[in-house]
Amino acid sequence: MCKKSYIIAILFAGALLQPSCLKEDTSNCPEQIRVYFDITSRATGDAINPEDIDRMNLYIFCSKGYYLGEYQDDNITDFNADYFIDCSDLLPGKYRFIAWAGKDEQYYTATPAPFVKGKTKFEEALLELKHSNGIVAAGLHHLFHSELPATVTREKVQRFDMPLIQHTNTINIYTEGLPASANAYTFEIADNNCKYHFDRSFVACEHSGFKYVADCTKDNMHQLFSTLNVMRLADDRHTPQLQIYNKTAGTLLYPVGGQSGDLIELIRNANPDNDFELTHIYNIVFRFTDGGGEDSPTRFTVTIYINGWQVRDQNDELS
């Protein structure tokens, strides 16, 4: 079993309390309210990696859409299906539960901070990705979300279950066929998906674009590998732009010429039936052919595979 969760603040405006359950008379109040979190992936049936979660923030909004308080546990040592947040001080009524789960708060913050009980509206609440000078370095932790309308009654024992949905994607890149060289490369994805409403919907950030950036490593065949975690991809957002940058030469290895770095388009051209809500890992293989001599993009054609599917309907001539 998990340790008891730490309650940071759960404060209620007097006008919102129901007279049948007051501090002076708790005979009609629930005795035990527990909120559990379903950690089973809808895509594969596999459980979320417990190491991806050591923090849980459970936000409480009233039926009128106002923020009432928050339960926060930032010291989870063994996240599993038995983990719960104890909400036994909630009064009978209708609520909207919002959970954000992940690791430490290095990368994410809730805005506008601080939320004010009885005043901050649900529509105003945002989850924001932190970035420095337009760069999110490799190491972004995964993020999970859940939402539940909940009715607390006078039952002595109540249990609520909140299914967690992964809000991040992992993009792995691999190369085949590159000639040996001493060049250094980075893997980058440009985007503007830094803010989300508390229902997990995207907030347009037209003027706050940034890049996820990671260095590429090389295996003993001089082939590149790199990985980035990014905020969730969506079918209707063609903003994410992927590139492999040659830091030594100051040029792009991909894309060049008529190729597109549109990540969503690449995925769609590989697998039109891809479900962005269920698929969270994308393994992208760049197979270079007809290379040789110096590492120049004009010497290559490239075939791309994503999760085993070949990308179609794109100009694969790197020239």
Secondary structure in CASP SS format (residue, H / E / C, confidence):
PFRMAT SS
TARGET T0000
AUTHOR 0000-0000-0000
METHOD secondary structure of the structure
MODEL  1
M C 1.00
C C 1.00
K C 1.00
K C 1.00
S C 1.00
Y C 1.00
I C 1.00
I C 1.00
A E 1.00
I E 1.00
L C 1.00
F C 1.00
A C 1.00
G H 1.00
A H 1.00
L H 1.00
L C 1.00
Q C 1.00
P C 1.00
S C 1.00
C C 1.00
L E 1.00
K C 1.00
E C 1.00
D E 1.00
T C 1.00
S C 1.00
N C 1.00
C C 1.00
P C 1.00
E C 1.00
Q E 1.00
I E 1.00
R E 1.00
V E 1.00
Y E 1.00
F E 1.00
D E 1.00
I C 1.00
T E 1.00
S C 1.00
R C 1.00
A C 1.00
T C 1.00
G C 1.00
D C 1.00
A E 1.00
I C 1.00
N C 1.00
P H 1.00
E H 1.00
D H 1.00
I C 1.00
D C 1.00
R E 1.00
M E 1.00
N E 1.00
L E 1.00
Y E 1.00
I E 1.00
F E 1.00
C E 1.00
S C 1.00
K C 1.00
G C 1.00
Y E 1.00
Y E 1.00
L E 1.00
G E 1.00
E E 1.00
Y E 1.00
Q E 1.00
D E 1.00
D C 1.00
N C 1.00
I C 1.00
T C 1.00
D C 1.00
F C 1.00
N C 1.00
A C 1.00
D C 1.00
Y C 1.00
F E 1.00
I E 1.00
D E 1.00
C C 1.00
S C 1.00
D C 1.00
L C 1.00
L C 1.00
P C 1.00
G E 1.00
K E 1.00
Y E 1.00
R E 1.00
F E 1.00
I E 1.00
A E 1.00
W E 1.00
A E 1.00
G E 1.00
K C 1.00
D C 1.00
E C 1.00
Q C 1.00
Y C 1.00
Y E 1.00
T E 1.00
A E 1.00
T E 1.00
P C 1.00
A C 1.00
P C 1.00
F C 1.00
V C 1.00
K C 1.00
G C 1.00
K C 1.00
T C 1.00
K E 1.00
F H 1.00
E H 1.00
E H 1.00
A C 1.00
L E 1.00
L E 1.00
E E 1.00
L E 1.00
K C 1.00
H C 1.00
S E 1.00
N C 1.00
G C 1.00
I E 1.00
V E 1.00
A E 1.00
A C 1.00
G C 1.00
L C 1.00
H C 1.00
H C 1.00
L E 1.00
F E 1.00
H E 1.00
S E 1.00
E E 1.00
L E 1.00
P E 1.00
A E 1.00
T E 1.00
V E 1.00
T C 1.00
R C 1.00
E C 1.00
K C 1.00
V E 1.00
Q E 1.00
R E 1.00
F E 1.00
D E 1.00
M E 1.00
P E 1.00
L C 1.00
I E 1.00
Q E 1.00
H C 1.00
T E 1.00
N E 1.00
T E 1.00
I E 1.00
N E 1.00
I E 1.00
Y E 1.00
T E 1.00
E E 1.00
G C 1.00
L C 1.00
P C 1.00
A C 1.00
S C 1.00
A C 1.00
N C 1.00
A C 1.00
Y E 1.00
T E 1.00
F E 1.00
E E 1.00
I E 1.00
A E 1.00
D E 1.00
N C 1.00
N C 1.00
C C 1.00
K E 1.00
Y E 1.00
H E 1.00
F C 1.00
D C 1.00
R C 1.00
S C 1.00
F E 1.00
V E 1.00
A C 1.00
C C 1.00
E C 1.00
H C 1.00
S C 1.00
G C 1.00
F E 1.00
K E 1.00
Y E 1.00
V E 1.00
A E 1.00
D E 1.00
C C 1.00
T E 1.00
K E 1.00
D C 1.00
N C 1.00
M C 1.00
H C 1.00
Q C 1.00
L E 1.00
F E 1.00
S E 1.00
T E 1.00
L E 1.00
N E 1.00
V E 1.00
M E 1.00
R C 1.00
L C 1.00
A C 1.00
D C 1.00
D C 1.00
R C 1.00
H C 1.00
T C 1.00
P C 1.00
Q E 1.00
L E 1.00
Q E 1.00
I E 1.00
Y E 1.00
N E 1.00
K C 1.00
T C 1.00
A C 1.00
G C 1.00
T E 1.00
L E 1.00
L E 1.00
Y E 1.00
P C 1.00
V C 1.00
G C 1.00
G C 1.00
Q C 1.00
S C 1.00
G C 1.00
D E 1.00
L H 1.00
I H 1.00
E H 1.00
L H 1.00
I H 1.00
R H 1.00
N H 1.00
A H 1.00
N C 1.00
P C 1.00
D C 1.00
N C 1.00
D C 1.00
F C 1.00
E C 1.00
L C 1.00
T C 1.00
H C 1.00
I E 1.00
Y E 1.00
N E 1.00
I E 1.00
V E 1.00
F E 1.00
R E 1.00
F E 1.00
T E 1.00
D C 1.00
G C 1.00
G C 1.00
G C 1.00
E C 1.00
D C 1.00
S C 1.00
P H 1.00
T H 1.00
R H 1.00
F E 1.00
T E 1.00
V E 1.00
T E 1.00
I E 1.00
Y E 1.00
I E 1.00
N C 1.00
G C 1.00
W E 1.00
Q E 1.00
V C 1.00
R C 1.00
D C 1.00
Q C 1.00
N C 1.00
D C 1.00
E E 1.00
L E 1.00
S C 1.00
END
